Amino acid sequence: MPTSYIRLKPLYWSQAIRSDLDPRYGPGRKLSVVCKPHEFLLSNGDNLTNHSLHLSFMEGEPTAADGKPLQTGIGQLFYLTHDEVFVHGWYFSAPDILSNIWDQVLLGGYTDCLIDLTVRPISYDGEDPVWNTDMPLFINDATVSFTRRTPVPEEQPQPKRQGFFGSR
């Protein structure tokens, strides 16, 4: 089954602490991001870059929306059309990975962030990947990259120059 990459540029993050007892999620942290996708063709003639993509980060074993284990991968993406287009998805990771992403977002201070998702099944139009929007995509892998500036040492004030015999 062919795979491809979808690159996402986060626009804004949302962090929340859940206390609900929804059997799919349970209590705990909720981390989500709204992203601007890079170019990716859609089977309906549209392009993913024309839409925002809402992505949630989940902790634990990968499950589908109905709570059943995913047949493959660590998450899913959906392209829904009702009154307007809504593109969303989620992926699951180990608790320590989710904690690391949570901390990066919480601390801020980064200059750039990119999310790369390996997805399938896709088809190709020449060299261009195409998402058949009638089916969800499975996320096989995800990389979240944060870029930080190298800290610049603060300029130290120069000591006042003193005369030959000390200060005057």
C-alpha positions in Angstrom: 0.0 0.0 0.0 1.7 3.3 -1.1 2.6 5.8 1.6 3.4 9.5 1.5 4.2 12.4 3.8 1.9 15.2 4.8 3.8 18.2 6.3 1.9 20.5 8.7 2.7 23.9 10.0 1.1 24.6 13.4 -0.9 27.8 13.6 -1.9 27.5 17.2 -1.9 24.9 20.0 -4.5 24.0 22.6 -3.7 22.3 26.0 -6.4 21.2 28.4 -6.8 18.9 31.3 -9.9 16.6 31.0 -11.9 15.3 33.9 -14.6 13.6 31.8 -15.0 9.9 31.8 -15.5 9.4 28.1 -14.5 5.7 27.6 -12.5 6.6 24.4 -10.4 9.3 26.1 -10.9 9.2 29.9 -9.5 11.9 32.2 -6.1 13.4 31.5 -4.3 15.8 29.2 -5.6 16.9 25.8 -3.2 18.4 23.3 -4.4 19.6 20.0 -3.2 21.8 17.2 -4.6 23.6 14.2 -2.3 23.4 11.2 -1.8 24.6 7.7 -1.0 21.6 5.5 1.6 21.9 2.7 0.5 20.9 -0.8 -1.3 17.6 -1.0 -3.8 16.8 -3.8 -7.3 15.5 -3.0 -9.3 13.1 -5.1 -12.1 15.7 -5.4 -9.8 18.1 -7.2 -9.2 20.2 -4.2 -5.9 20.7 -2.4 -5.3 20.1 1.3 -3.4 23.4 1.6 -6.8 25.2 1.1 -8.0 23.9 4.5 -6.9 23.9 8.1 -6.2 20.5 9.7 -7.1 19.8 13.3 -4.9 17.2 14.9 -5.1 15.8 18.4 -2.4 14.0 20.3 -3.6 11.0 22.3 -1.9 8.8 24.9 -2.0 5.0 24.8 -2.8 2.3 22.4 -4.2 3.4 18.9 -7.9 3.1 18.6 -10.5 4.2 16.0 -13.3 6.7 16.7 -15.5 3.8 17.9 -12.9 2.8 20.5 -11.9 -0.4 18.7 -8.2 -1.0 18.0 -6.9 0.5 14.8 -6.3 -2.1 12.0 -3.0 -0.4 11.2 -1.0 2.6 12.1 -1.0 5.0 15.1 -3.9 7.3 14.1 -6.2 8.5 11.3 -7.1 11.6 9.3 -10.6 12.4 8.0 -11.8 14.7 5.3 -15.5 15.5 6.0 -17.9 17.6 4.0 -21.2 18.7 5.4 -21.9 22.4 5.1 -18.2 23.1 4.9 -15.0 21.0 4.8 -13.5 19.8 8.1 -10.2 18.0 8.1 -9.2 16.4 11.4 -7.5 13.5 13.0 -5.5 12.1 15.9 -2.6 10.0 16.6 -1.5 8.0 19.6 1.9 7.9 21.2 3.6 6.6 24.3 3.1 8.7 27.5 6.7 9.9 27.5 6.5 11.2 23.9 3.3 13.0 24.6 4.8 14.5 27.7 7.8 15.7 25.7 5.5 17.4 23.1 3.3 18.8 25.9 6.4 20.3 27.6 7.7 21.9 24.4 4.4 23.6 23.7 4.0 24.6 27.3 7.5 26.2 27.5 7.3 27.9 24.1 10.4 29.8 23.1 10.7 27.9 19.8 11.0 29.8 16.5 9.4 27.1 14.3 7.6 23.8 14.4 6.7 21.3 11.8 4.7 18.1 12.0 5.5 15.3 9.4 2.9 12.5 9.1 3.5 9.3 7.1 0.1 8.4 5.8 -1.6 5.7 3.7 -3.4 4.6 1.5 -2.7 7.1 -1.1 -2.5 7.0 -4.9 -0.3 9.0 -7.2 -1.0 11.4 -10.0 2.5 11.3 -11.6 4.8 12.1 -8.8 2.1 13.9 -6.7 0.4 12.0 -3.9 -3.4 12.0 -3.9 -5.7 11.4 -0.9 -9.0 9.6 -1.8 -11.2 11.7 0.4 -13.9 8.9 0.5 -11.6 7.0 2.9 -9.7 8.1 6.0 -5.9 8.0 5.9 -4.0 6.0 8.4 -1.1 7.7 10.1 1.8 5.2 10.3 4.4 7.6 11.8 4.7 11.1 13.1 7.6 13.5 13.8 7.1 16.8 15.6 10.1 19.1 15.1 10.7 22.2 17.2 13.4 24.7 16.1 15.0 27.0 18.6 17.4 29.9 18.2 20.9 29.5 19.6 21.0 31.5 22.8 23.0 34.7 22.4 25.0 35.6 25.4 23.9 38.8 26.9 26.2 41.6 26.2 28.2 42.4 29.4 28.5 46.1 30.1 32.0 47.3 29.8 33.5 48.3 33.1 34.0 52.0 33.4 37.5 53.1 32.5 39.4 54.4 35.4 42.2 56.9 35.4 45.8 55.9 36.2 45.3 56.5 39.9 41.8 55.1 40.2 38.4 56.8 39.9 38.1 60.5 40.2 
